[in-house]
Every structure is written in structure tokens, then in C-alpha cells.
């Protein structure tokens, strides 16, 4: 949703930007902790310290618009990180190199944000909603660097039956979505994690995803 800024004084425009940022940060946290469906625009406005309970609708429109804005709040940094990795491995025929391009940009971004973070849990929550899931998918697939990474992976995968390829793709997407969210939740709750750092956790996730793609296929009767 595009808001009108023409004719605003710098001070007023700055306040509007601060309000939008407060709403985005608050919505991301509440969606991560409680789920998208369970949180109303009114609750977000109140938790963001807005006296006007219609502030979310005024600044962002629908809940789908708000979710899109939260995703875009993070994608610029993730895309930048992925572009660097794709450029470094262009021409590679190593599956792990391309898996690295898919996994690491997000986990590196979460690591750079410090703790606590909410974006991984937010993304996992959104992916359970059939309508909002499409919104996030549209935003993700608009990324040129992501398409290049997927093309690079596709080019060096072993020959797999179509059904197996689809099945493994679904497995990989679940791992890449759920595992960062679980680690993020554990860090926020102060619960011990299997890996001591985001870097080590990323190594484990890349190992697992690479293993799924390269695992042998058992013939079916």
C-alpha cells in the first residue's frame, strides 16, 4: 500500500516513518509469538503504543499488506547476501555450493540482527496460512538472486524421478523454514540448542539439505 507523503513537513513525515516502523516491529513480534490469525490490527496498534487503534489499517491497509511489508523489511539484506554468494559460485557443479546460497543468506541475516529475533518464527507462522503463504511466495520469487540460486541447484542435481524431486523439494522447504524458527524460539526462551552459534547451525542445516538432494532413491515395487 502506498501512503501519501506529498505536502508533509519533514517532522511529520519522520513521525509517520517512526510509526510505521513501530507497527512493523510489533506486528512481526506478535505474529511470531501468537500466530497471524490470532492477532488483530487493534492489538498491534495498542502494543505499538498507538492511541489510534486503526493505525495499522491507516498505514498499511489489509493484514496481507502488513505481512508483505514485514517480509520486505528483511528481504533487501537477505537478497544482498545471496547475490554475493551466487556471484562467488557461478559455474559450480557442486550441489552443496548452491544449497549454501539458499540457506545461508537467511541465517546470516538472523545472526546479524542479534537476539532475540522474530522473523524466522513469523515466516513459519505465515506459511501455515494458505492465502498469506502465496503472498510470501510471490515476494520470494520476485528475487533475481533466488531464481539464480534455484537454477544453479537445478542444473547440478542428479537425475531423479519427478515424484521424488517434488517430494524432496517439499522436505527441503520444510527444513529451511522450520529449523531456523526452532532455533530462534530456543534462543528467545533461553533453551540450550544443539549448535552453539548460527554459523554452526547453518552448517548442520546445509549438510542435511544437501544430503536430502543427494540421497539414493530406493526403487518402489
Residue frames as a rotation matrix with the C-alpha (Angstrom) as fourth column:
UNK 1
0.577 0.817 0.000 0.00
0.817 -0.577 0.000 0.00
0.000 0.000 -1.000 0.00
UNK 2
-0.448 -0.735 0.509 1.35
0.726 -0.632 -0.272 3.42
0.522 0.248 0.817 -0.94
UNK 3
0.252 0.504 -0.826 0.84
0.878 -0.478 -0.024 6.25
-0.407 -0.720 -0.562 1.52
UNK 4
0.629 0.039 0.776 0.67
0.499 -0.786 -0.365 9.91
0.596 0.617 -0.514 0.60
UNK 5
0.082 -0.682 -0.727 3.66
0.938 -0.195 0.288 11.93
-0.338 -0.705 0.623 1.70
UNK 6
-0.417 -0.242 0.876 3.29
0.683 -0.719 0.126 14.96
0.599 0.652 0.465 -0.56
UNK 7
0.195 0.481 0.855 2.85
-0.096 -0.858 0.504 18.17
0.976 -0.180 -0.121 1.39
UNK 8
0.822 0.057 -0.567 4.09
0.521 0.325 0.789 16.76
0.229 -0.944 0.237 4.68
UNK 9
0.641 -0.679 0.358 6.61
-0.735 -0.677 0.032 18.64
0.221 -0.283 -0.933 6.76
UNK 10
-0.188 -0.792 -0.581 9.88
-0.416 0.600 -0.683 16.75
0.889 0.113 -0.443 7.46
UNK 11
-0.772 -0.094 0.628 8.91
-0.635 0.153 -0.757 16.41
-0.025 -0.984 -0.178 11.12
UNK 12
0.214 0.943 0.253 5.51
-0.849 0.308 -0.429 14.97
-0.483 -0.123 0.867 10.26
UNK 13
0.563 -0.073 -0.823 6.99
-0.611 0.634 -0.474 12.62
0.556 0.770 0.312 7.69
UNK 14
-0.541 -0.836 -0.089 9.58
-0.489 0.399 -0.776 11.47
0.684 -0.377 -0.625 10.23
UNK 15
-0.498 0.449 0.742 6.86
-0.755 0.195 -0.625 10.73
-0.425 -0.872 0.242 12.80
UNK 16
0.594 0.752 -0.286 4.93
-0.789 0.476 -0.389 8.75
-0.157 0.457 0.876 10.20
UNK 17
0.169 -0.630 -0.758 8.04
-0.499 0.609 -0.617 6.71
0.850 0.483 -0.211 9.35
UNK 18
-0.788 -0.470 0.398 8.66
-0.554 0.260 -0.791 6.05
0.268 -0.844 -0.465 13.05
UNK 19
-0.049 0.869 0.492 5.06
-0.845 0.227 -0.485 4.96
-0.533 -0.439 0.723 13.50
UNK 20
0.657 0.267 -0.705 5.25
-0.686 0.599 -0.413 2.60
0.312 0.755 0.577 10.55
UNK 21
-0.281 -0.859 -0.429 8.48
-0.438 0.512 -0.739 1.08
0.854 -0.020 -0.519 11.87
UNK 22
-0.708 0.075 0.702 6.98
-0.687 0.157 -0.710 0.62
-0.164 -0.985 -0.060 15.33
UNK 23
0.382 0.920 0.086 3.95
-0.831 0.383 -0.403 -1.11
-0.404 0.083 0.911 13.84
UNK 24
0.470 -0.262 -0.843 6.07
-0.582 0.625 -0.519 -3.39
0.663 0.735 0.141 11.66
UNK 25
-0.620 -0.784 -0.021 8.34
-0.462 0.387 -0.798 -4.43
0.634 -0.486 -0.602 14.53
UNK 26
-0.524 0.497 0.692 5.40
-0.740 0.136 -0.658 -5.02
-0.421 -0.857 0.297 16.85
UNK 27
0.552 0.777 -0.304 3.37
-0.821 0.442 -0.361 -6.96
-0.146 0.449 0.882 14.30
UNK 28
0.091 -0.611 -0.786 6.34
-0.535 0.636 -0.556 -9.17
0.840 0.471 -0.269 13.46
UNK 29
-0.842 -0.444 0.306 6.84
-0.470 0.327 -0.820 -10.00
0.264 -0.834 -0.484 17.15
UNK 30
-0.254 0.827 0.501 3.15
-0.762 0.148 -0.631 -10.65
-0.596 -0.542 0.593 17.88
UNK 31
0.587 0.433 -0.684 2.67
-0.786 0.507 -0.353 -12.75
0.194 0.745 0.638 14.75
UNK 32
-0.264 -0.790 -0.554 5.77
-0.490 0.604 -0.628 -14.78
0.831 0.105 -0.547 15.63
UNK 33
-0.906 -0.176 0.385 4.65
-0.420 0.264 -0.868 -15.38
0.051 -0.948 -0.314 19.21
UNK 34
-0.429 0.845 0.320 0.90
-0.348 0.173 -0.922 -15.91
-0.834 -0.507 0.220 18.73
UNK 35
-0.473 0.269 0.839 0.24
0.767 0.595 0.242 -16.63
-0.434 0.758 -0.487 15.05
UNK 36
-0.986 0.028 0.165 -1.07
0.078 -0.796 0.600 -14.35
0.148 0.604 0.783 12.34
UNK 37
-0.282 0.959 -0.017 -4.72
0.330 0.114 0.937 -15.32
0.901 0.259 -0.349 12.68
UNK 38
0.126 0.354 -0.927 -4.77
0.962 0.185 0.201 -14.82
0.242 -0.917 -0.317 16.46
UNK 39
-0.521 -0.435 -0.734 -3.52
0.630 -0.776 0.014 -11.21
-0.576 -0.456 0.679 16.36
UNK 40
0.519 0.785 0.338 -5.83
0.839 -0.393 -0.377 -8.34
-0.163 0.479 -0.862 15.38
UNK 41
-0.064 -0.482 0.874 -4.87
0.595 -0.722 -0.354 -4.98
0.801 0.497 0.333 13.92
UNK 42
0.694 0.395 0.601 -6.24
-0.228 -0.671 0.705 -3.38
0.683 -0.627 -0.376 17.08
UNK 43
0.902 -0.402 -0.159 -3.89
0.342 0.438 0.831 -5.46
-0.264 -0.804 0.533 19.27
UNK 44
0.083 -0.908 0.411 -0.94
0.979 -0.002 -0.203 -4.47
0.185 0.420 0.889 17.09
UNK 45
0.154 0.041 0.987 -1.83
0.212 -0.977 0.007 -0.77
0.965 0.209 -0.159 17.27
UNK 46
0.915 0.252 0.315 -2.17
-0.243 -0.281 0.929 -0.88
0.323 -0.926 -0.196 21.06
UNK 47
0.725 -0.684 -0.078 1.05
0.587 0.555 0.589 -2.86
-0.360 -0.473 0.804 21.57
UNK 48
-0.061 -0.750 0.659 2.88
0.921 -0.297 -0.252 -0.41
0.385 0.592 0.708 19.28
UNK 49
-0.505 -0.137 -0.852 1.79
0.688 -0.660 -0.301 2.46
-0.521 -0.738 0.428 21.52
UNK 50
-0.893 0.234 0.386 -0.64
0.169 -0.619 0.767 3.98
0.418 0.750 0.513 19.05
UNK 51
-0.754 0.652 -0.076 -3.58
-0.200 -0.338 -0.920 5.84
-0.626 -0.679 0.385 20.53
UNK 52
0.027 0.738 -0.674 -5.48
-0.980 -0.115 -0.165 5.36
-0.200 0.665 0.720 17.29
UNK 53
-0.094 -0.048 0.994 -6.47
-0.257 0.966 0.023 1.68
-0.962 -0.254 -0.103 17.17
UNK 54
0.861 0.402 0.311 -6.98
0.205 0.284 -0.936 1.98
-0.464 0.871 0.163 13.40
UNK 55
0.358 -0.794 -0.492 -3.32
-0.658 -0.588 0.470 2.92
-0.662 0.155 -0.733 12.87
UNK 56
-0.445 -0.544 0.711 -2.43
0.079 0.767 0.636 -0.39
-0.892 0.339 -0.299 11.21
UNK 57
0.237 0.641 0.730 -5.16
0.841 0.241 -0.484 -0.01
-0.486 0.729 -0.482 8.62
UNK 58
0.883 0.098 -0.458 -4.26
-0.041 -0.958 -0.285 3.63
-0.467 0.270 -0.842 8.01
UNK 59
0.165 -0.938 -0.306 -0.57
-0.747 -0.321 0.582 2.95
-0.644 0.133 -0.753 7.40
UNK 60
-0.768 -0.609 0.199 -0.71
-0.394 0.693 0.604 -0.48
-0.506 0.386 -0.772 5.74
UNK 61
-0.262 0.739 -0.621 -4.25
-0.875 0.091 0.476 -1.38
0.408 0.668 0.622 4.67
UNK 62
0.734 0.610 -0.298 -5.10
-0.478 0.776 0.411 -5.07
0.482 -0.159 0.862 4.96
UNK 63
0.646 -0.494 0.582 -3.34
-0.371 0.464 0.805 -7.73
-0.667 -0.736 0.116 7.00
UNK 64
0.677 -0.396 0.620 -1.95
0.694 0.624 -0.358 -9.11
-0.246 0.673 0.698 3.75
UNK 65
0.683 -0.427 0.593 -0.41
0.079 -0.764 -0.641 -5.70
0.726 0.484 -0.488 3.02
UNK 66
0.673 -0.411 0.615 1.10
-0.739 -0.342 0.581 -5.67
-0.028 -0.845 -0.534 6.50
UNK 67
0.671 -0.415 0.614 2.58
0.153 0.889 0.432 -9.14
-0.725 -0.196 0.660 6.08
UNK 68
0.692 -0.406 0.597 4.07
0.667 0.043 -0.744 -8.11
0.277 0.913 0.301 2.74
UNK 69
0.677 -0.422 0.603 5.64
-0.372 -0.903 -0.216 -5.05
0.636 -0.078 -0.768 4.34
UNK 70
0.675 -0.440 0.592 7.20
-0.536 0.260 0.804 -7.15
-0.507 -0.860 -0.060 7.11
UNK 71
0.661 -0.429 0.615 8.70
0.597 0.798 -0.084 -9.51
-0.455 0.422 0.784 4.54
UNK 72
0.638 -0.401 0.657 10.12
0.460 -0.486 -0.744 -6.62
0.617 0.777 -0.126 2.54
UNK 73
0.854 -0.316 0.413 11.61
-0.512 -0.649 0.562 -5.18
0.090 -0.692 -0.717 5.73
UNK 74
0.428 -0.689 0.585 14.06
-0.277 0.516 0.811 -8.10
-0.860 -0.509 0.030 5.69
UNK 75
0.763 -0.029 0.646 14.45
0.479 0.697 -0.534 -9.16
-0.435 0.716 0.546 2.08
UNK 76
0.883 -0.469 -0.003 16.81
-0.353 -0.660 -0.663 -6.40
0.309 0.587 -0.749 0.96
UNK 77
0.140 -0.875 0.463 19.58
-0.953 0.007 0.301 -7.64
-0.267 -0.484 -0.833 3.28
UNK 78
0.267 0.004 0.964 18.85
-0.068 0.998 0.015 -11.31
-0.961 -0.069 0.267 2.53
UNK 79
0.950 0.128 0.286 18.97
0.271 0.124 -0.955 -10.63
-0.158 0.984 0.083 -1.23
UNK 80
0.639 -0.769 -0.013 22.24
-0.734 -0.605 -0.307 -8.73
0.228 0.206 -0.952 -0.92
UNK 81
-0.019 -0.648 0.762 23.82
-0.746 0.516 0.420 -11.63
-0.665 -0.561 -0.493 0.93
UNK 82
0.459 0.248 0.853 22.51
0.241 0.890 -0.388 -14.14
-0.855 0.383 0.348 -1.61
UNK 83
0.988 -0.117 -0.103 23.74
-0.139 -0.372 -0.918 -12.10
0.069 0.921 -0.384 -4.56
UNK 84
0.252 -0.957 0.143 27.26
-0.965 -0.238 0.110 -12.18
-0.071 -0.166 -0.984 -3.11
UNK 85
-0.118 -0.274 0.954 27.16
-0.386 0.898 0.211 -15.94
-0.915 -0.343 -0.212 -2.65
UNK 86
0.752 0.447 0.484 25.68
0.270 0.461 -0.845 -16.62
-0.601 0.766 0.226 -6.08
UNK 87
0.830 -0.491 -0.265 28.36
-0.533 -0.555 -0.638 -14.49
0.166 0.671 -0.723 -7.71
UNK 88
0.004 -0.904 0.427 31.05
-0.942 0.140 0.305 -16.45
-0.335 -0.403 -0.851 -5.86
UNK 89
-0.359 -0.130 0.924 29.84
-0.140 0.987 0.084 -19.90
-0.923 -0.099 -0.372 -7.01
UNK 90
0.580 0.599 -0.552 28.54
-0.611 -0.127 -0.781 -19.17
-0.538 0.790 0.292 -10.51
UNK 91
0.190 -0.464 -0.865 29.52
-0.842 0.376 -0.387 -22.08
0.505 0.802 -0.319 -12.76
UNK 92
-0.640 -0.444 0.627 29.84
-0.735 0.592 -0.331 -24.54
-0.224 -0.673 -0.705 -9.88
UNK 93
-0.087 0.593 -0.801 28.50
-0.500 0.669 0.550 -28.07
0.861 0.448 0.238 -10.33
UNK 94
-0.881 -0.261 -0.395 28.64
0.221 0.511 -0.831 -28.77
0.419 -0.819 -0.392 -6.59
UNK 95
0.061 0.994 -0.092 25.17
0.537 0.045 0.842 -29.22
0.841 -0.101 -0.531 -5.06
UNK 96
0.144 -0.029 -0.989 26.36
0.982 -0.119 0.147 -28.02
-0.122 -0.992 0.011 -1.67
UNK 97
-0.870 -0.492 -0.043 27.53
0.479 -0.861 0.169 -24.68
-0.120 0.126 0.985 -3.12
UNK 98
-0.629 0.688 0.362 24.01
-0.058 -0.506 0.861 -23.91
0.775 0.520 0.358 -4.33
UNK 99
0.288 0.667 -0.687 22.34
0.722 0.320 0.613 -25.18
0.629 -0.673 -0.390 -1.16
UNK 100
-0.395 -0.552 -0.735 24.63
0.883 -0.448 -0.139 -22.80
-0.252 -0.704 0.664 0.69
UNK 101
-0.954 0.048 0.296 23.26
0.095 -0.888 0.450 -19.94
0.284 0.458 0.842 -1.46
UNK 102
-0.112 0.994 0.007 19.72
0.082 0.002 0.997 -20.87
0.990 0.112 -0.082 -0.44
UNK 103
0.442 0.305 -0.844 20.26
0.766 0.361 0.532 -21.44
0.467 -0.881 -0.074 3.29
UNK 104
-0.311 -0.771 -0.555 22.98
0.950 -0.239 -0.201 -19.08
0.022 -0.590 0.807 4.44
UNK 105
-0.659 0.017 0.752 21.59
0.186 -0.965 0.185 -15.65
0.729 0.261 0.633 3.46
UNK 106
0.398 0.886 0.237 18.63
-0.115 -0.209 0.971 -16.03
0.910 -0.414 0.018 5.81
UNK 107
0.692 -0.142 -0.708 20.55
0.686 0.435 0.583 -17.49
0.225 -0.889 0.398 8.74
UNK 108
-0.478 -0.877 0.045 23.33
0.844 -0.472 -0.254 -14.92
0.244 -0.084 0.966 8.33
UNK 109
-0.336 0.462 0.821 20.68
-0.045 -0.878 0.476 -12.19
0.941 0.123 0.316 8.36
UNK 110
0.736 0.648 -0.194 19.14
0.116 0.161 0.980 -13.56
0.666 -0.744 0.044 11.56
UNK 111
0.251 -0.751 -0.611 22.58
0.961 0.267 0.067 -13.79
0.113 -0.604 0.789 13.14
UNK 112
-0.649 -0.552 0.523 23.33
0.558 -0.813 -0.166 -10.17
0.517 0.184 0.836 12.25
UNK 113
0.146 0.806 0.574 20.07
-0.026 -0.577 0.817 -8.98
0.989 -0.135 -0.063 13.84
UNK 114
-0.779 -0.403 0.480 21.17
-0.497 -0.070 -0.865 -10.18
0.382 -0.913 -0.146 17.27
UNK 115
-0.476 0.600 -0.643 18.92
0.574 0.766 0.290 -11.85
0.666 -0.232 -0.709 19.82
UNK 116
-0.248 0.540 0.804 16.00
0.334 0.827 -0.452 -12.00
-0.909 0.157 -0.386 20.21
UNK 117
-0.887 0.127 -0.445 14.72
-0.457 -0.389 0.800 -12.10
-0.072 0.912 0.403 16.66
UNK 118
-0.193 0.911 0.365 11.23
-0.262 0.310 -0.914 -12.92
-0.946 -0.272 0.179 15.43
UNK 119
-0.092 0.225 -0.970 11.44
-0.956 -0.293 0.023 -13.08
-0.279 0.929 0.242 11.65
UNK 120
-0.863 -0.255 -0.437 12.05
-0.394 0.880 0.265 -16.84
0.317 0.401 -0.859 11.32
UNK 121
-0.772 0.635 0.018 9.07
0.417 0.528 -0.740 -17.62
-0.479 -0.564 -0.673 13.56
UNK 122
-0.125 0.712 -0.691 6.96
-0.457 -0.659 -0.597 -15.04
-0.881 0.241 0.407 11.75
UNK 123
-0.403 -0.097 -0.910 7.79
-0.913 0.111 0.393 -16.62
0.063 0.989 -0.133 8.39
UNK 124
-0.983 0.030 -0.183 7.00
0.041 0.998 -0.055 -20.10
0.181 -0.062 -0.982 9.70
UNK 125
-0.501 0.853 -0.146 3.64
0.233 -0.030 -0.972 -18.87
-0.833 -0.521 -0.184 11.04
UNK 126
-0.119 0.448 -0.886 2.75
-0.767 -0.608 -0.205 -17.18
-0.631 0.655 0.416 7.76
UNK 127
-0.715 -0.257 -0.650 3.49
-0.664 0.540 0.517 -20.34
0.218 0.802 -0.557 5.79
UNK 128
-0.871 0.476 0.119 0.65
0.369 0.796 -0.480 -22.11
-0.323 -0.374 -0.869 7.63
UNK 129
-0.006 0.879 -0.478 -1.90
-0.063 -0.477 -0.877 -19.68
-0.998 0.025 0.058 6.17
UNK 130
0.008 -0.016 1.000 -2.90
0.836 0.548 0.001 -20.64
-0.548 0.836 0.018 2.59
UNK 131
0.858 0.346 0.379 -3.55
0.501 -0.726 -0.471 -17.04
0.112 0.595 -0.796 1.48
UNK 132
0.806 -0.584 -0.096 -0.60
-0.485 -0.745 0.458 -15.36
-0.339 -0.323 -0.884 3.15
UNK 133
0.181 -0.737 0.651 1.66
0.263 0.674 0.690 -18.20
-0.948 0.046 0.316 2.05
UNK 134
0.417 0.040 0.908 1.05
0.907 0.042 -0.418 -17.17
-0.055 0.998 -0.019 -1.55
UNK 135
0.990 -0.051 0.130 1.91
-0.047 -0.998 -0.034 -13.57
0.131 0.027 -0.991 -0.65
UNK 136
0.464 -0.869 0.169 5.28
-0.432 -0.056 0.900 -14.60
-0.773 -0.491 -0.402 0.78
UNK 137
0.140 -0.386 0.912 5.94
0.643 0.736 0.213 -16.93
-0.753 0.556 0.351 -2.15
UNK 138
0.774 0.203 0.600 5.30
0.609 -0.501 -0.615 -14.07
0.176 0.841 -0.511 -4.59
UNK 139
0.882 -0.470 0.039 7.71
-0.455 -0.827 0.331 -11.82
-0.123 -0.310 -0.943 -2.72
UNK 140
0.269 -0.821 0.503 10.38
-0.150 0.480 0.864 -14.51
-0.952 -0.307 0.006 -2.59
UNK 141
0.177 -0.166 0.970 10.16
0.808 0.587 -0.047 -15.48
-0.562 0.792 0.238 -6.23
UNK 142
0.978 0.131 0.162 10.49
0.198 -0.826 -0.528 -11.84
0.065 0.548 -0.834 -7.25
UNK 143
0.531 -0.846 -0.050 14.10
-0.419 -0.314 0.852 -12.09
-0.736 -0.432 -0.522 -6.10
UNK 144
0.704 -0.348 -0.619 16.52
-0.613 0.143 -0.777 -12.44
0.359 0.927 -0.113 -9.02
UNK 145
-0.346 -0.914 0.211 19.22
-0.900 0.260 -0.348 -13.85
0.264 -0.310 -0.913 -6.77
UNK 146
-0.150 0.370 0.917 16.87
-0.559 0.733 -0.387 -16.57
-0.816 -0.570 0.097 -5.50
UNK 147
0.865 0.487 -0.122 15.93
-0.354 0.419 -0.836 -17.58
-0.357 0.766 0.535 -9.03
UNK 148
0.334 -0.829 -0.449 19.61
-0.760 0.045 -0.648 -17.77
0.557 0.558 -0.615 -9.97
UNK 149
-0.508 -0.511 0.693 20.35
-0.840 0.471 -0.269 -19.93
-0.189 -0.719 -0.669 -6.92
UNK 150
0.258 0.695 0.671 17.46
-0.394 0.710 -0.584 -22.27
-0.882 -0.114 0.457 -7.72
UNK 151
0.882 0.015 -0.470 18.56
-0.465 0.184 -0.866 -22.51
0.074 0.983 0.169 -11.36
UNK 152
-0.074 -0.994 -0.075 22.13
-0.898 0.099 -0.429 -23.28
0.434 0.035 -0.900 -10.26
UNK 153
-0.397 0.010 0.918 20.91
-0.659 0.693 -0.293 -26.03
-0.639 -0.721 -0.269 -7.93
UNK 154
0.640 0.750 0.170 18.61
-0.382 0.502 -0.776 -27.49
-0.667 0.431 0.608 -10.57
UNK 155
0.631 -0.416 -0.655 21.45
-0.717 0.009 -0.697 -27.68
0.296 0.909 -0.293 -13.09
UNK 156
-0.392 -0.903 -0.174 23.65
-0.726 0.420 -0.544 -29.88
0.565 -0.086 -0.821 -10.90
UNK 157
0.066 0.475 0.877 21.10
-0.847 0.491 -0.203 -32.13
-0.527 -0.730 0.435 -9.17
UNK 158
-0.899 -0.322 0.296 21.31
-0.158 0.870 0.467 -35.84
-0.408 0.373 -0.834 -10.01
UNK 159
-0.588 0.716 -0.375 18.62
-0.458 0.088 0.885 -37.31
0.667 0.692 0.276 -12.21
UNK 160
-0.901 0.371 0.224 15.61
-0.073 0.378 -0.923 -38.02
-0.427 -0.848 -0.313 -10.04
UNK 161
-0.496 0.824 0.273 12.08
0.819 0.340 0.462 -39.24
0.289 0.453 -0.844 -10.81
UNK 162
-0.430 0.358 0.829 9.66
-0.010 -0.920 0.392 -36.32
0.903 0.160 0.399 -10.91
UNK 163
0.648 0.751 -0.122 7.74
0.083 0.090 0.992 -37.53
0.757 -0.654 -0.005 -7.86
UNK 164
0.347 -0.623 -0.701 10.93
0.936 0.283 0.211 -37.95
0.067 -0.729 0.681 -5.82
UNK 165
-0.651 -0.599 0.466 12.16
0.603 -0.781 -0.163 -34.49
0.462 0.175 0.870 -6.86
UNK 166
-0.030 0.735 0.678 8.85
-0.174 -0.671 0.720 -32.93
0.984 -0.097 0.148 -5.79
UNK 167
0.779 0.325 -0.537 8.86
0.385 0.428 0.818 -34.84
0.496 -0.843 0.208 -2.50
UNK 168
-0.008 -0.878 -0.479 12.41
0.999 0.011 -0.037 -33.83
0.038 -0.479 0.877 -1.66
UNK 169
-0.566 -0.113 0.817 11.70
0.288 -0.955 0.067 -30.23
0.773 0.273 0.573 -2.61
UNK 170
0.479 0.820 0.314 8.88
-0.137 -0.283 0.949 -30.21
0.867 -0.498 -0.023 -0.05
UNK 171
0.644 -0.324 -0.693 11.16
0.745 0.474 0.470 -31.76
0.176 -0.819 0.546 2.59
UNK 172
-0.420 -0.896 0.141 13.85
0.861 -0.443 -0.252 -29.17
0.288 0.016 0.957 1.94
UNK 173
-0.272 0.383 0.883 11.42
-0.011 -0.919 0.395 -26.25
0.962 0.098 0.253 2.16
UNK 174
0.794 0.586 -0.165 10.15
0.116 0.121 0.986 -27.52
0.597 -0.802 0.028 5.50
UNK 175
0.327 -0.761 -0.561 13.66
0.945 0.281 0.169 -27.88
0.029 -0.585 0.811 6.90
UNK 176
-0.581 -0.629 0.516 14.72
0.662 -0.734 -0.149 -24.44
0.473 0.255 0.844 5.69
UNK 177
-0.036 0.666 0.745 11.64
-0.180 -0.737 0.651 -22.83
0.983 -0.111 0.147 7.22
UNK 178
0.819 0.542 -0.186 11.21
0.033 0.279 0.960 -24.75
0.572 -0.792 0.211 10.47
UNK 179
0.322 -0.740 -0.590 14.76
0.891 0.448 -0.076 -25.24
0.320 -0.501 0.804 11.70
UNK 180
-0.668 -0.537 0.515 15.70
0.337 -0.836 -0.433 -21.52
0.663 -0.116 0.740 11.85
UNK 181
0.102 0.797 0.596 12.35
-0.447 -0.499 0.743 -20.84
0.889 -0.342 0.306 13.55
UNK 182
0.800 0.173 -0.574 13.02
0.339 0.660 0.670 -23.54
0.495 -0.731 0.470 16.17
UNK 183
-0.194 -0.934 -0.299 16.49
0.911 -0.059 -0.408 -22.20
0.363 -0.352 0.863 16.88
UNK 184
-0.561 0.049 0.826 15.15
-0.038 -0.999 0.034 -18.65
0.827 -0.012 0.562 17.10
UNK 185
0.535 0.830 0.155 12.48
-0.282 0.002 0.959 -19.77
0.796 -0.557 0.235 19.57
UNK 186
0.573 -0.386 -0.724 15.02
0.734 0.635 0.243 -21.63
0.366 -0.670 0.646 21.70
UNK 187
-0.538 -0.820 0.195 17.32
0.670 -0.556 -0.492 -18.60
0.512 -0.134 0.848 21.82
UNK 188
-0.273 0.522 0.808 14.44
-0.332 -0.840 0.430 -16.33
0.903 -0.151 0.402 22.82
UNK 189
0.760 0.649 -0.030 13.40
-0.249 0.333 0.909 -18.75
0.600 -0.684 0.415 25.57
UNK 190
0.126 -0.813 0.568 16.95
-0.988 -0.154 -0.001 -19.31
0.088 -0.562 -0.823 26.81
UNK 191
0.835 0.212 0.507 16.77
-0.273 0.961 0.048 -23.02
-0.477 -0.178 0.860 25.97
UNK 192
-0.204 -0.969 0.140 20.02
-0.328 0.202 0.923 -24.86
-0.922 0.142 -0.359 25.07
UNK 193
0.708 0.379 -0.596 20.45
-0.662 0.063 -0.747 -25.53
-0.246 0.923 0.295 21.35
UNK 194
0.851 -0.374 0.368 22.25
0.402 0.916 0.001 -28.41
-0.337 0.147 0.930 19.61
UNK 195
0.118 -0.811 0.574 24.64
0.871 -0.193 -0.452 -25.96
0.477 0.553 0.683 17.95
UNK 196
-0.112 -0.255 -0.960 26.33
0.881 -0.473 0.023 -23.10
-0.460 -0.843 0.277 19.77
UNK 197
-0.555 -0.149 -0.819 26.10
-0.111 -0.962 0.250 -20.47
-0.825 0.230 0.517 17.03
UNK 198
0.574 0.749 -0.332 24.08
-0.387 -0.110 -0.916 -19.55
-0.722 0.654 0.226 13.95
UNK 199
0.021 -0.654 -0.756 27.14
-0.999 0.009 -0.035 -20.36
0.029 0.757 -0.653 11.85
UNK 200
-0.885 -0.370 0.282 27.34
-0.405 0.911 -0.076 -23.91
-0.229 -0.181 -0.956 13.24
UNK 201
-0.147 0.921 0.360 23.57
-0.002 0.364 -0.931 -24.36
-0.989 -0.138 -0.052 12.97
UNK 202
0.497 0.284 -0.820 23.73
-0.746 -0.342 -0.571 -23.27
-0.443 0.896 0.042 9.35
UNK 203
-0.526 -0.755 -0.391 26.45
-0.848 0.498 0.179 -25.83
0.059 0.426 -0.903 8.62
UNK 204
-0.782 0.277 0.558 24.22
-0.024 0.882 -0.471 -28.56
-0.623 -0.382 -0.683 10.03
UNK 205
0.267 0.954 -0.136 21.24
-0.140 -0.102 -0.985 -27.38
-0.954 0.282 0.106 8.00
UNK 206
0.237 -0.274 -0.932 23.26
-0.962 -0.203 -0.185 -27.20
-0.139 0.940 -0.312 4.78
UNK 207
-0.828 -0.543 0.138 24.57
-0.535 0.840 0.094 -30.72
-0.167 0.004 -0.986 5.48
UNK 208
-0.451 0.731 0.512 21.01
0.126 0.620 -0.774 -32.02
-0.883 -0.285 -0.372 5.92
UNK 209
0.505 0.679 -0.532 19.57
-0.411 -0.353 -0.841 -30.32
-0.759 0.643 0.101 2.84
UNK 210
-0.121 -0.641 -0.758 22.49
-0.993 0.081 0.091 -31.43
0.003 0.764 -0.646 0.67
UNK 211
-0.874 -0.226 0.430 22.07
-0.307 0.943 -0.129 -34.96
-0.377 -0.245 -0.894 1.98
UNK 212
0.035 0.967 0.253 18.39
-0.031 0.254 -0.967 -35.00
-0.999 0.026 0.039 1.07
UNK 213
0.561 0.191 -0.806 19.08
-0.736 -0.331 -0.591 -33.99
-0.379 0.924 -0.045 -2.52
UNK 214
-0.170 -0.769 -0.616 21.92
-0.930 0.332 -0.158 -36.49
0.326 0.546 -0.772 -2.94
UNK 215
-0.271 0.096 0.958 20.37
-0.629 0.735 -0.252 -39.45
-0.728 -0.671 -0.139 -1.06
UNK 216
-0.994 -0.076 -0.080 19.90
-0.110 0.675 0.730 -42.66
-0.001 0.734 -0.679 -3.03
UNK 217
-0.173 0.978 -0.112 16.43
-0.984 -0.169 0.048 -43.50
0.028 0.119 0.993 -4.30
UNK 218
-0.726 0.017 0.688 15.00
-0.188 0.957 -0.222 -46.84
-0.662 -0.290 -0.691 -3.18
UNK 219
-0.836 0.446 -0.319 13.06
-0.298 0.118 0.947 -48.42
0.460 0.887 0.035 -6.06
UNK 220
-0.307 0.822 0.480 9.36
-0.814 0.034 -0.580 -48.89
-0.493 -0.568 0.659 -5.32
UNK 221
-0.580 0.106 0.807 7.72
0.198 0.980 0.014 -52.25
-0.790 0.168 -0.590 -6.03
